[in-house]
Amino acid sequence: MMANRLGSAGWAELERGLGLGAADYITARVYADDQTIGICSACADALGQPLPDFFFDFGVYWVEFAASGPYRGVMQSTGTTLAEMLANLDRMHNTIRQAMPQAQTPLFALVEDRGDSLIIDYRSPREGLEPLVSGLLTGLLDYFGEQGSVTRLQEHDGRRFHIQLGRGQA
Ligand code: HEM
């Protein structure tokens, strides 16, 4: 995502500044939260974005990446509709954790499914990742070819999200 946005030279410069190199990107390695947040903050600064906006964009990007890369099969087997995917997120993360036991994955609960209106609760000991969730849910709308909107609600400590599907609407 950063190489796309900054260009490969810009990303290489940022990597140098962060002291990162190819050997630091190891699939299935779990990184300390402080390190991850430090890298995200530097990326947000380099893009001139507030960190929450960066998290949102990264969430949208992650779904596209997962769906088109090595996690494609995992995405496909998690759900064939948005509601099914949301209901199965915990099962999917549990499966991933078998391969990455140190990963800390969040919990989601699809608390309401009225067809075109979905409410989902998010739980995690981590703070401040709600914009990432909004971005991921927005990415999932795109993934399923759905029109619609994602709104973060005040209820449930601001960790409840409403997805309004606008099927057939412009
Ligand atoms: C195949 C696709 C996916 C894979 C392989 C995957 C895997 C993971 C892993 C390993 C972590 C833990 C990171 C750590 O502890 O270092 C994580 C975190 C997370 N995942 Fe997924 N995930 C996928 C899709 C999704 C989707 C579609 C959502 C949609 C809501 C989602 C929501 C999250 C969130 C919000 C976190 C942040 C951790 C937190 O809130 O504490 N993931 N995921």
Residues whose N, C-alpha, C, O or C-beta is under 5 A from the ligand:
A	BS01	HEM	V30 Y31 A66 Y71 V74 M75 I96 Q102 A103 Q104 T105 P106 S124 R126 L129 V133 L136
